Amino acid sequence: MPSADTFDVPDIAGFVQKYLLNAKVSVDPFARNKRWATHTNDLNPDTAAKYHMDAEDFMVHLDEEDIVADLVIFDPPYSINQIVTTYSKFGIDRDGKGCHNGALYSRSKDAIRQITRSGSIVLSFGWNSAGMGKGWEIIEILLVCHGGAHNDTICMAERRLPVLQAQLL
């Protein structure tokens, strides 16, 4: 069954743990109550995350601190409804700038690019396989079927390409 805590699904937890084993510096901007990454954040102050900032602001903060991640776990809310349900108590409303998942994903991915380098890995989770886009290569995809009328969860691992190789794409 699906879970609001994505990494409570055993197959997905195993996918994440496999990459965490090789990570020295890991970042999770939507961590909720998981403290698996080196640097954890969640807008909700009632979660176990170390920081409680907007995801983009959190990654800008890490960049200003010269943190370079070799692994980023990107597990934002998957829909506008999930964004509002999860974060409405913390200043996000259906019409606000943080609400639209396309804009949220775009801003977050831009910030991820600032804290990663060639060889860094991003794990993306959601209902699509858009991933990080140009300059990244897919190294693994895990499709998790939750049965019935539930959406599948698409789990992607992507590696950042060297700048010259990325420019050739």
Summary of the structure (lengths in Angstrom):
residues: 169
radius of gyration: 15.2
end to end distance: 38.1
largest distance: 45.1
contacts: 514
relative contact order: 0.16
helix: 32%
strand: 24%
